[in-house]
Amino acid sequence: MDIMEIVDEKLGKMNPAIAALVVKLARKIPYIDRKIAALAEKEYGPILDGLEDSVKPYRKRFRSIGALPVNGMKRRDILDFMKKLKNLEESRWKKGFVSGAVYHGDRGHIDFLNEAYSINSQSNPLHSDIWPSAIKYEAEIVSMTGKMLGGVTAADSSGPGKICGTVTSGGTESILLAMKTYRDRARKEKGIRRPEIVIPVTAHAAFDKAGQYFNIKIKRVPIDSSCRADIREAAKAISSNTVALVGSAPSFPHGAIDPIPELSETARKKGIGFHVDACLGGFILPWAERLGYDVPPFDFRLPGVTSISADTHKYGYAAKGTSVVLYRGEELRHYQFYKTTDWPGGLYFSPTFAGSRPGALSAACWAAMVSLGEDGYLKAAGRILKTADQIKKGIAGIPGLRILGNPLWNIAFASDELDIYRVLDFMTGLGWSLNGLHRPSCVHICVTLRHAEPGVAARFIRDLRSAVAHVKKHPSERGDMAPVYGMAATLPDRSIVSDLLDRYMDILYRV
Ligand SMILES: Cc1ncc(COP(=O)(O)O)c(C=O)c1O
Protein backbone atom coordinates (compact mmCIF):
# COMPACT_ATOMS: atom_id res chain seq x y z
CA MET A 1 0.00 0.00 0.00
CA ASP A 2 1.52 3.37 -0.93
CA ILE A 3 1.34 6.51 1.12
CA MET A 4 -1.65 7.86 -0.75
CA GLU A 5 -3.72 4.75 -0.25
CA ILE A 6 -2.85 4.81 3.44
CA VAL A 7 -3.74 8.50 3.63
CA ASP A 8 -7.00 8.02 1.74
CA GLU A 9 -8.03 4.94 3.66
CA LYS A 10 -7.43 6.58 7.01
CA LEU A 11 -8.97 9.87 5.96
CA GLY A 12 -11.99 8.17 4.45
CA LYS A 13 -13.00 7.01 7.91
CA MET A 14 -12.70 10.45 9.45
CA ASN A 15 -15.17 13.27 9.76
CA PRO A 16 -14.61 15.30 6.52
CA ALA A 17 -13.73 18.49 8.42
CA ILE A 18 -11.09 16.69 10.49
CA ALA A 19 -9.81 14.89 7.37
CA ALA A 20 -9.42 18.26 5.62
CA LEU A 21 -7.46 19.61 8.59
CA VAL A 22 -5.19 16.54 8.69
CA VAL A 23 -4.49 16.90 4.97
CA LYS A 24 -3.80 20.61 5.34
CA LEU A 25 -1.30 19.96 8.13
CA ALA A 26 0.28 16.95 6.38
CA ARG A 27 0.84 18.91 3.18
CA LYS A 28 2.77 21.53 5.09
CA ILE A 29 5.51 18.87 5.43
CA PRO A 30 7.46 19.20 2.17
CA TYR A 31 8.28 15.48 1.93
CA ILE A 32 4.66 14.40 2.29
CA ASP A 33 3.46 17.19 0.03
CA ARG A 34 5.89 16.14 -2.75
CA LYS A 35 5.03 12.48 -2.30
CA ILE A 36 1.27 13.07 -2.49
CA ALA A 37 1.64 15.37 -5.50
CA ALA A 38 3.83 12.80 -7.33
CA LEU A 39 1.47 9.93 -6.60
CA ALA A 40 -1.56 11.96 -7.61
CA GLU A 41 0.19 12.82 -10.85
CA LYS A 42 0.89 9.14 -11.52
CA GLU A 43 -2.66 8.12 -10.73
CA TYR A 44 -4.69 10.96 -12.20
CA GLY A 45 -2.30 12.48 -14.78
CA PRO A 46 -3.40 10.02 -17.49
CA ILE A 47 -7.07 10.83 -16.81
CA LEU A 48 -6.32 14.51 -17.33
CA ASP A 49 -4.30 13.81 -20.46
CA GLY A 50 -7.29 11.89 -21.73
CA LEU A 51 -9.52 14.87 -21.03
CA GLU A 52 -7.24 17.21 -22.98
CA ASP A 53 -8.45 15.92 -26.35
CA SER A 54 -12.09 16.49 -25.48
CA VAL A 55 -11.36 19.98 -24.14
CA LYS A 56 -9.43 20.91 -27.28
CA PRO A 57 -11.40 19.33 -30.12
CA TYR A 58 -10.22 21.87 -32.70
CA ARG A 59 -6.54 21.07 -32.39
CA LYS A 60 -6.80 18.21 -34.82
CA ARG A 61 -8.99 20.08 -37.29
CA PHE A 62 -7.58 23.60 -37.43
CA ARG A 63 -4.22 25.30 -37.17
CA SER A 64 -3.47 26.67 -33.69
CA ILE A 65 -2.15 30.23 -33.53
CA GLY A 66 0.28 30.60 -30.62
CA ALA A 67 1.90 33.88 -31.68
CA LEU A 68 0.76 36.91 -33.62
CA PRO A 69 0.63 36.19 -37.34
CA VAL A 70 3.46 38.07 -39.06
CA ASN A 71 0.97 39.53 -41.52
CA GLY A 72 -2.55 40.25 -40.47
CA MET A 73 -5.16 37.81 -41.70
CA LYS A 74 -8.01 38.85 -43.96
CA ARG A 75 -11.15 39.96 -42.10
CA ARG A 76 -13.33 37.82 -44.38
CA ASP A 77 -11.25 34.71 -43.63
CA ILE A 78 -11.39 35.35 -39.90
CA LEU A 79 -15.15 35.79 -39.92
CA ASP A 80 -15.61 32.67 -42.07
CA PHE A 81 -13.48 30.72 -39.61
CA MET A 82 -15.52 31.96 -36.65
CA LYS A 83 -18.75 31.06 -38.39
CA LYS A 84 -17.43 27.56 -38.98
CA LEU A 85 -16.74 27.12 -35.24
CA LYS A 86 -20.07 28.67 -34.29
CA ASN A 87 -21.90 26.28 -36.59
CA LEU A 88 -20.14 23.34 -34.97
CA GLU A 89 -21.26 24.49 -31.52
CA GLU A 90 -24.64 26.05 -32.04
CA SER A 91 -26.95 23.15 -32.71
CA ARG A 92 -26.39 21.54 -29.30
CA TRP A 93 -27.73 24.44 -27.25
CA LYS A 94 -30.18 25.55 -29.90
CA LYS A 95 -31.92 22.20 -29.94
CA GLY A 96 -32.24 22.29 -26.16
CA PHE A 97 -29.64 19.66 -25.22
CA VAL A 98 -27.95 21.92 -22.66
CA SER A 99 -28.82 22.61 -19.02
CA GLY A 100 -28.91 26.38 -18.33
CA ALA A 101 -26.22 28.26 -20.32
CA VAL A 102 -28.45 29.83 -23.02
CA TYR A 103 -31.63 31.05 -21.44
CA HIS A 104 -33.49 32.51 -24.43
CA GLY A 105 -31.76 31.74 -27.71
CA ASP A 106 -34.48 32.59 -30.27
CA ARG A 107 -32.89 33.87 -33.49
CA GLY A 108 -34.93 37.10 -33.56
CA HIS A 109 -34.00 37.93 -29.96
CA ILE A 110 -30.32 37.25 -30.57
CA ASP A 111 -30.28 39.40 -33.72
CA PHE A 112 -32.00 42.21 -31.83
CA LEU A 113 -29.42 42.09 -28.99
CA ASN A 114 -26.58 41.95 -31.50
CA GLU A 115 -27.90 45.05 -33.21
CA ALA A 116 -28.23 46.87 -29.88
CA TYR A 117 -24.63 45.84 -29.11
CA SER A 118 -23.28 47.00 -32.44
CA ILE A 119 -24.99 50.43 -32.19
CA ASN A 120 -23.23 50.93 -28.84
CA SER A 121 -20.01 49.00 -29.44
CA GLN A 122 -17.67 51.89 -28.52
CA SER A 123 -19.48 52.89 -25.35
CA ASN A 124 -17.78 52.81 -21.94
CA PRO A 125 -19.63 53.83 -18.75
CA LEU A 126 -16.29 54.88 -17.21
CA HIS A 127 -16.54 57.94 -19.44
CA SER A 128 -19.99 59.12 -18.48
CA ASP A 129 -19.33 62.49 -20.12
CA ILE A 130 -18.80 60.86 -23.51
CA TRP A 131 -21.48 58.19 -23.19
CA PRO A 132 -24.29 59.49 -20.94
CA SER A 133 -26.42 56.92 -22.77
CA ALA A 134 -24.50 54.12 -21.02
CA ILE A 135 -25.25 55.45 -17.56
CA LYS A 136 -28.87 56.13 -18.49
CA TYR A 137 -29.20 52.46 -19.50
CA GLU A 138 -27.46 51.22 -16.34
CA ALA A 139 -29.47 53.43 -13.95
CA GLU A 140 -32.67 52.21 -15.57
CA ILE A 141 -31.61 48.53 -15.49
CA VAL A 142 -30.99 48.88 -11.74
CA SER A 143 -34.25 50.72 -11.17
CA MET A 144 -36.35 48.25 -13.19
CA THR A 145 -34.74 45.28 -11.41
CA GLY A 146 -35.19 46.87 -7.98
CA LYS A 147 -38.85 47.58 -8.66
CA MET A 148 -39.41 44.02 -9.90
CA LEU A 149 -37.86 42.71 -6.65
CA GLY A 150 -40.14 44.53 -4.26
CA GLY A 151 -38.12 47.70 -3.94
CA VAL A 152 -39.06 51.31 -3.60
CA THR A 153 -36.60 52.90 -5.99
CA ALA A 154 -35.06 56.26 -6.71
CA ALA A 155 -38.02 57.19 -8.86
CA ASP A 156 -40.39 57.45 -5.89
CA SER A 157 -38.43 57.62 -2.67
CA SER A 158 -35.21 58.69 -1.05
CA GLY A 159 -33.53 57.78 2.21
CA PRO A 160 -32.31 54.54 3.76
CA GLY A 161 -35.17 52.38 2.50
CA LYS A 162 -34.50 53.24 -1.09
CA ILE A 163 -33.33 50.35 -3.21
CA CYS A 164 -30.28 51.10 -5.30
CA GLY A 165 -27.49 49.09 -6.90
CA THR A 166 -25.13 48.70 -9.82
CA VAL A 167 -24.81 46.73 -13.03
CA THR A 168 -22.00 44.17 -12.85
CA SER A 169 -20.43 41.65 -15.23
CA GLY A 170 -22.26 38.60 -13.86
CA GLY A 171 -23.56 36.79 -10.81
CA THR A 172 -20.10 36.16 -9.41
CA GLU A 173 -19.16 39.82 -9.53
CA SER A 174 -22.47 40.81 -7.93
CA ILE A 175 -21.81 38.39 -5.08
CA LEU A 176 -18.15 39.34 -4.64
CA LEU A 177 -19.09 43.01 -4.49
CA ALA A 178 -21.86 42.46 -1.95
CA MET A 179 -19.56 40.47 0.33
CA LYS A 180 -16.81 43.10 0.08
CA THR A 181 -19.43 45.71 0.89
CA TYR A 182 -20.51 43.93 4.07
CA ARG A 183 -16.90 43.35 5.12
CA ASP A 184 -16.01 47.02 4.71
CA ARG A 185 -19.16 48.26 6.42
CA ALA A 186 -18.58 46.01 9.42
CA ARG A 187 -14.95 47.12 9.67
CA LYS A 188 -15.91 50.80 9.62
CA GLU A 189 -19.10 50.72 11.68
CA LYS A 190 -18.45 47.87 14.10
CA GLY A 191 -14.66 47.55 14.08
CA ILE A 192 -14.88 43.91 12.95
CA ARG A 193 -11.37 42.79 11.92
CA ARG A 194 -12.06 39.08 11.45
CA PRO A 195 -15.18 39.11 9.32
CA GLU A 196 -17.34 36.03 8.81
CA ILE A 197 -20.26 35.25 6.54
CA VAL A 198 -22.79 32.49 7.18
CA ILE A 199 -23.89 30.64 4.05
CA PRO A 200 -25.84 27.45 3.35
CA VAL A 201 -23.57 24.66 2.00
CA THR A 202 -25.51 24.97 -1.25
CA ALA A 203 -24.78 28.70 -1.71
CA HIS A 204 -22.92 29.36 -4.95
CA ALA A 205 -19.13 28.94 -5.04
CA ALA A 206 -18.88 32.70 -5.61
CA PHE A 207 -19.36 33.18 -1.83
CA ASP A 208 -16.37 30.95 -1.14
CA LYS A 209 -14.45 32.89 -3.76
CA ALA A 210 -15.36 36.11 -1.93
CA GLY A 211 -14.03 34.51 1.25
CA GLN A 212 -10.73 33.67 -0.43
CA TYR A 213 -10.36 37.02 -2.20
CA PHE A 214 -11.35 39.26 0.70
CA ASN A 215 -10.18 37.27 3.67
CA ILE A 216 -13.64 36.59 5.02
CA LYS A 217 -14.19 33.41 7.01
CA ILE A 218 -16.97 31.24 5.60
CA LYS A 219 -19.25 29.41 8.02
CA ARG A 220 -21.35 26.78 6.26
CA VAL A 221 -24.83 25.82 7.36
CA PRO A 222 -26.23 22.35 6.54
CA ILE A 223 -29.39 21.85 4.50
CA ASP A 224 -32.47 19.89 5.53
CA SER A 225 -34.11 16.97 3.72
CA SER A 226 -35.76 19.39 1.27
CA CYS A 227 -32.32 20.84 0.39
CA ARG A 228 -33.10 24.15 2.14
CA ALA A 229 -30.84 25.87 4.65
CA ASP A 230 -31.39 24.79 8.24
CA ILE A 231 -32.72 27.90 10.00
CA ARG A 232 -31.63 26.90 13.49
CA GLU A 233 -28.11 26.04 12.39
CA ALA A 234 -27.92 29.36 10.56
CA ALA A 235 -28.86 31.28 13.70
CA LYS A 236 -26.34 29.24 15.72
CA ALA A 237 -23.53 29.99 13.27
CA ILE A 238 -23.89 33.76 13.66
CA SER A 239 -21.24 35.28 15.92
CA SER A 240 -20.16 38.78 16.89
CA ASN A 241 -17.88 38.70 13.81
CA THR A 242 -20.64 37.85 11.34
CA VAL A 243 -21.06 40.56 8.74
CA ALA A 244 -23.75 38.91 6.62
CA LEU A 245 -26.05 35.94 6.28
CA VAL A 246 -26.85 34.45 2.86
CA GLY A 247 -29.81 32.61 1.35
CA SER A 248 -30.40 31.42 -2.22
CA ALA A 249 -33.56 31.91 -4.24
CA PRO A 250 -33.08 29.33 -5.59
CA SER A 251 -29.80 27.45 -5.13
CA PHE A 252 -27.64 26.40 -8.07
CA PRO A 253 -27.31 22.70 -7.11
CA HIS A 254 -30.90 21.72 -6.31
CA GLY A 255 -33.05 24.70 -7.27
CA ALA A 256 -34.26 24.93 -3.66
CA ILE A 257 -35.43 28.26 -2.27
CA ASP A 258 -33.95 28.68 1.20
CA PRO A 259 -36.34 29.77 4.00
CA ILE A 260 -35.79 33.41 3.10
CA PRO A 261 -38.44 35.01 5.42
CA GLU A 262 -37.03 33.20 8.46
CA LEU A 263 -33.39 33.92 7.56
CA SER A 264 -34.30 37.54 6.88
CA GLU A 265 -35.84 37.88 10.36
CA THR A 266 -32.82 36.21 11.98
CA ALA A 267 -30.49 38.67 10.25
CA ARG A 268 -32.66 41.68 11.07
CA LYS A 269 -32.84 40.78 14.76
CA LYS A 270 -29.08 40.25 14.92
CA GLY A 271 -28.44 43.53 13.09
CA ILE A 272 -26.39 41.96 10.28
CA GLY A 273 -26.69 42.09 6.50
CA PHE A 274 -28.79 39.53 4.64
CA HIS A 275 -27.95 38.82 1.01
CA VAL A 276 -30.42 36.93 -1.17
CA ASP A 277 -28.70 35.26 -4.08
CA ALA A 278 -31.41 35.50 -6.71
CA CYS A 279 -28.91 35.25 -9.58
CA LEU A 280 -30.89 32.31 -10.91
CA GLY A 281 -34.35 33.24 -9.65
CA GLY A 282 -34.52 37.03 -9.74
CA PHE A 283 -36.12 37.17 -13.17
CA ILE A 284 -38.38 34.11 -12.73
CA LEU A 285 -39.72 34.11 -9.17
CA PRO A 286 -41.68 37.40 -9.36
CA TRP A 287 -43.53 36.03 -12.39
CA ALA A 288 -43.88 32.53 -10.95
CA GLU A 289 -45.59 34.14 -7.96
CA ARG A 290 -47.99 36.01 -10.25
CA LEU A 291 -48.72 32.79 -12.09
CA GLY A 292 -49.81 31.22 -8.82
CA TYR A 293 -46.80 28.96 -8.13
CA ASP A 294 -45.83 28.44 -4.52
CA VAL A 295 -43.17 31.13 -4.06
CA PRO A 296 -42.39 32.37 -0.55
CA PRO A 297 -41.49 36.08 -0.20
CA PHE A 298 -37.80 36.39 -1.06
CA ASP A 299 -37.16 40.02 -1.97
CA PHE A 300 -37.09 43.57 -0.56
CA ARG A 301 -40.65 43.23 0.72
CA LEU A 302 -38.95 41.47 3.63
CA PRO A 303 -37.43 44.12 5.91
CA GLY A 304 -34.36 42.00 6.75
CA VAL A 305 -33.25 41.66 3.12
CA THR A 306 -30.44 44.19 2.65
CA SER A 307 -29.03 43.09 -0.73
CA ILE A 308 -29.97 40.93 -3.70
CA SER A 309 -28.05 39.66 -6.73
CA ALA A 310 -30.15 39.02 -9.86
CA ASP A 311 -28.65 38.02 -13.18
CA THR A 312 -29.86 39.82 -16.25
CA HIS A 313 -27.70 37.48 -18.35
CA LYS A 314 -29.68 34.45 -17.21
CA TYR A 315 -33.49 34.77 -17.10
CA GLY A 316 -33.28 38.51 -17.83
CA TYR A 317 -32.46 37.24 -21.36
CA ALA A 318 -29.63 39.74 -21.89
CA ALA A 319 -26.39 38.76 -23.62
CA LYS A 320 -23.71 37.20 -21.39
CA GLY A 321 -21.86 39.70 -19.24
CA THR A 322 -24.38 41.55 -17.06
CA SER A 323 -26.00 41.13 -13.65
CA VAL A 324 -27.41 43.49 -11.03
CA VAL A 325 -26.49 43.83 -7.37
CA LEU A 326 -29.06 45.73 -5.31
CA TYR A 327 -28.81 47.28 -1.85
CA ARG A 328 -31.21 48.67 0.69
CA GLY A 329 -29.99 52.25 0.95
CA GLU A 330 -27.24 54.27 -0.69
CA GLU A 331 -25.17 54.28 2.54
CA LEU A 332 -24.65 50.55 2.13
CA ARG A 333 -23.82 50.89 -1.57
CA HIS A 334 -21.09 53.44 -0.72
CA TYR A 335 -19.04 50.58 0.76
CA GLN A 336 -18.97 48.96 -2.67
CA PHE A 337 -17.69 52.05 -4.51
CA TYR A 338 -14.00 52.62 -5.18
CA LYS A 339 -12.69 56.15 -5.22
CA THR A 340 -9.24 57.74 -4.97
CA THR A 341 -8.64 61.42 -4.60
CA ASP A 342 -4.83 61.76 -4.79
CA TRP A 343 -3.78 59.77 -7.85
CA PRO A 344 -1.69 61.75 -10.38
CA GLY A 345 -4.10 60.39 -13.00
CA GLY A 346 -6.78 62.66 -11.52
CA LEU A 347 -9.85 62.01 -9.44
CA TYR A 348 -10.80 58.41 -10.09
CA PHE A 349 -13.78 56.31 -9.09
CA SER A 350 -15.44 53.15 -10.27
CA PRO A 351 -18.58 51.54 -8.86
CA THR A 352 -17.57 47.91 -9.60
CA PHE A 353 -14.33 45.89 -9.97
CA ALA A 354 -13.53 46.81 -13.56
CA GLY A 355 -12.37 50.21 -14.71
CA SER A 356 -13.41 50.47 -18.34
CA ARG A 357 -16.51 48.44 -19.06
CA PRO A 358 -18.49 47.36 -22.12
CA GLY A 359 -21.31 49.91 -22.31
CA ALA A 360 -22.66 47.95 -25.26
CA LEU A 361 -23.50 45.01 -22.99
CA SER A 362 -25.48 47.29 -20.69
CA ALA A 363 -27.23 48.82 -23.70
CA ALA A 364 -28.16 45.36 -24.99
CA CYS A 365 -29.32 44.35 -21.50
CA TRP A 366 -31.54 47.44 -21.31
CA ALA A 367 -32.87 46.61 -24.79
CA ALA A 368 -33.68 43.04 -23.69
CA MET A 369 -35.53 44.25 -20.59
CA VAL A 370 -37.63 46.93 -22.24
CA SER A 371 -38.41 44.78 -25.26
CA LEU A 372 -39.70 41.93 -23.08
CA GLY A 373 -41.54 44.04 -20.53
CA GLU A 374 -43.67 42.51 -17.79
CA ASP A 375 -45.81 40.59 -20.24
CA GLY A 376 -42.77 39.08 -21.99
CA TYR A 377 -41.18 37.91 -18.71
CA LEU A 378 -44.48 36.56 -17.47
CA LYS A 379 -45.04 34.56 -20.63
CA ALA A 380 -41.47 33.24 -20.67
CA ALA A 381 -41.67 32.18 -17.00
CA GLY A 382 -44.98 30.44 -17.69
CA ARG A 383 -43.47 28.43 -20.56
CA ILE A 384 -40.41 27.46 -18.51
CA LEU A 385 -42.39 26.43 -15.45
CA LYS A 386 -44.85 24.40 -17.51
CA THR A 387 -41.97 22.60 -19.23
CA ALA A 388 -40.32 22.00 -15.85
CA ASP A 389 -43.57 20.50 -14.54
CA GLN A 390 -43.57 18.09 -17.48
CA ILE A 391 -39.92 17.16 -16.85
CA LYS A 392 -40.46 16.65 -13.11
CA LYS A 393 -43.44 14.41 -13.81
CA GLY A 394 -41.36 12.43 -16.30
CA ILE A 395 -38.45 11.94 -13.88
CA ALA A 396 -40.81 10.93 -11.08
CA GLY A 397 -42.18 8.24 -13.40
CA ILE A 398 -38.77 6.59 -13.95
CA PRO A 399 -38.20 3.84 -11.36
CA GLY A 400 -34.76 4.20 -9.79
CA LEU A 401 -34.64 8.00 -9.92
CA ARG A 402 -35.78 10.53 -7.34
CA ILE A 403 -35.97 14.30 -7.45
CA LEU A 404 -34.14 16.16 -4.68
CA GLY A 405 -36.33 18.56 -2.70
CA ASN A 406 -39.19 20.37 -4.34
CA PRO A 407 -37.69 22.46 -7.16
CA LEU A 408 -39.58 24.76 -9.51
CA TRP A 409 -37.42 24.66 -12.67
CA ASN A 410 -33.84 23.76 -11.71
CA ILE A 411 -34.32 20.04 -11.18
CA ALA A 412 -31.76 17.77 -9.49
CA PHE A 413 -32.23 14.01 -9.46
CA ALA A 414 -30.36 11.18 -7.80
CA SER A 415 -30.58 7.42 -7.48
CA ASP A 416 -30.35 5.08 -4.52
CA GLU A 417 -29.68 2.03 -6.70
CA LEU A 418 -27.70 3.24 -9.75
CA ASP A 419 -24.50 5.15 -10.32
CA ILE A 420 -26.08 8.46 -11.32
CA TYR A 421 -22.84 9.54 -12.99
CA ARG A 422 -23.19 6.64 -15.41
CA VAL A 423 -26.69 7.85 -16.23
CA LEU A 424 -25.06 11.24 -16.85
CA ASP A 425 -22.44 9.59 -19.09
CA PHE A 426 -25.11 7.91 -21.16
CA MET A 427 -27.03 11.17 -21.53
CA THR A 428 -23.80 12.88 -22.64
CA GLY A 429 -23.41 10.18 -25.27
CA LEU A 430 -26.88 11.10 -26.56
CA GLY A 431 -25.79 14.72 -26.92
CA TRP A 432 -27.02 16.13 -23.61
CA SER A 433 -24.98 18.53 -21.50
CA LEU A 434 -26.30 18.21 -17.96
CA ASN A 435 -24.61 19.20 -14.70
CA GLY A 436 -23.00 16.51 -12.53
CA LEU A 437 -23.09 17.53 -8.85
CA HIS A 438 -21.85 15.97 -5.65
CA ARG A 439 -22.60 15.82 -1.91
CA PRO A 440 -25.00 14.15 -2.59
CA SER A 441 -24.19 12.66 -6.00
CA CYS A 442 -26.83 13.90 -8.41
CA VAL A 443 -27.42 15.47 -11.80
CA HIS A 444 -29.44 18.55 -12.61
CA ILE A 445 -31.16 20.13 -15.55
CA CYS A 446 -31.83 23.84 -15.35
CA VAL A 447 -34.83 24.40 -17.62
CA THR A 448 -34.68 27.34 -20.05
CA LEU A 449 -36.72 28.55 -22.99
CA ARG A 450 -34.72 26.16 -25.18
CA HIS A 451 -36.41 23.25 -23.41
CA ALA A 452 -39.83 24.85 -23.86
CA GLU A 453 -39.62 24.32 -27.62
CA PRO A 454 -41.92 21.57 -28.94
CA GLY A 455 -40.74 18.02 -28.29
CA VAL A 456 -37.63 18.84 -26.23
CA ALA A 457 -38.98 17.88 -22.79
CA ALA A 458 -40.43 14.64 -24.18
CA ARG A 459 -37.05 13.83 -25.78
CA PHE A 460 -35.29 14.47 -22.48
CA ILE A 461 -37.55 12.05 -20.62
CA ARG A 462 -37.29 9.44 -23.37
CA ASP A 463 -33.48 9.65 -23.33
CA LEU A 464 -33.33 9.61 -19.55
CA ARG A 465 -35.49 6.50 -19.47
CA SER A 466 -33.15 4.73 -21.90
CA ALA A 467 -30.12 5.90 -19.90
CA VAL A 468 -31.52 4.38 -16.71
CA ALA A 469 -32.46 1.17 -18.54
CA HIS A 470 -28.95 0.92 -19.99
CA VAL A 471 -27.21 1.42 -16.64
CA LYS A 472 -29.51 -1.14 -15.00
CA LYS A 473 -28.74 -3.64 -17.76
CA HIS A 474 -24.95 -3.10 -17.66
CA PRO A 475 -24.12 -2.70 -13.97
CA SER A 476 -20.40 -3.35 -14.32
CA GLU A 477 -19.60 -0.94 -17.19
CA ARG A 478 -17.17 1.77 -16.11
CA GLY A 479 -18.35 4.74 -18.17
CA ASP A 480 -16.24 7.62 -19.50
CA MET A 481 -16.58 10.46 -17.04
CA ALA A 482 -18.32 8.51 -14.27
CA PRO A 483 -15.02 7.46 -12.61
CA VAL A 484 -13.80 11.06 -12.72
CA TYR A 485 -16.99 12.36 -11.09
CA GLY A 486 -16.87 9.52 -8.61
CA MET A 487 -13.27 10.27 -7.74
CA ALA A 488 -13.94 14.01 -7.45
CA ALA A 489 -16.91 13.34 -5.18
CA THR A 490 -15.31 10.87 -2.84
CA LEU A 491 -11.54 11.39 -2.70
CA PRO A 492 -10.89 12.26 0.94
CA ASP A 493 -7.77 14.27 0.15
CA ARG A 494 -9.49 17.35 -1.31
CA SER A 495 -6.13 19.04 -1.91
CA ILE A 496 -5.46 16.47 -4.64
CA VAL A 497 -8.76 17.35 -6.30
CA SER A 498 -7.86 21.00 -5.99
CA ASP A 499 -4.42 20.38 -7.60
CA LEU A 500 -6.15 18.51 -10.43
CA LEU A 501 -8.39 21.50 -11.04
CA ASP A 502 -5.28 23.69 -11.32
CA ARG A 503 -3.99 21.33 -13.96
CA TYR A 504 -7.34 21.31 -15.73
CA MET A 505 -7.33 25.10 -15.93
CA ASP A 506 -3.75 25.00 -17.25
CA ILE A 507 -5.03 22.74 -20.04
CA LEU A 508 -7.74 25.27 -20.93
CA TYR A 509 -5.05 27.83 -21.71
CA ARG A 510 -2.84 25.53 -23.79
CA VAL A 511 -2.92 26.34 -27.51
C1 LIG B 1 -27.59 30.73 -7.67
C2 LIG B 1 -26.41 31.25 -8.46
N1 LIG B 1 -25.64 32.23 -7.95
C3 LIG B 1 -24.59 32.72 -8.60
C4 LIG B 1 -24.23 32.24 -9.84
C5 LIG B 1 -23.00 32.78 -10.52
O1 LIG B 1 -23.33 33.44 -11.70
P1 LIG B 1 -22.26 33.72 -12.85
O2 LIG B 1 -21.91 32.42 -13.45
O3 LIG B 1 -23.01 34.64 -13.76
O4 LIG B 1 -21.09 34.39 -12.26
C6 LIG B 1 -24.99 31.22 -10.41
C7 LIG B 1 -24.63 30.65 -11.70
O5 LIG B 1 -25.20 29.72 -12.19
C8 LIG B 1 -26.11 30.71 -9.70
O6 LIG B 1 -26.87 29.72 -10.20
The ligand as an ORCA input file, in Angstrom:
! r2SCAN-3c Opt
* xyz 0 1
  C     -27.586     30.729     -7.673
  C     -26.408     31.249     -8.459
  N     -25.645     32.225     -7.952
  C     -24.592     32.721     -8.599
  C     -24.231     32.243     -9.842
  C     -23.004     32.784    -10.523
  O     -23.329     33.438    -11.697
  P     -22.264     33.722    -12.851
  O     -21.907     32.418    -13.446
  O     -23.014     34.637    -13.755
  O     -21.086     34.387    -12.257
  C     -24.985     31.221    -10.408
  C     -24.628     30.655    -11.698
  O     -25.205     29.718    -12.193
  C     -26.107     30.711     -9.704
  O     -26.865     29.717    -10.202
*
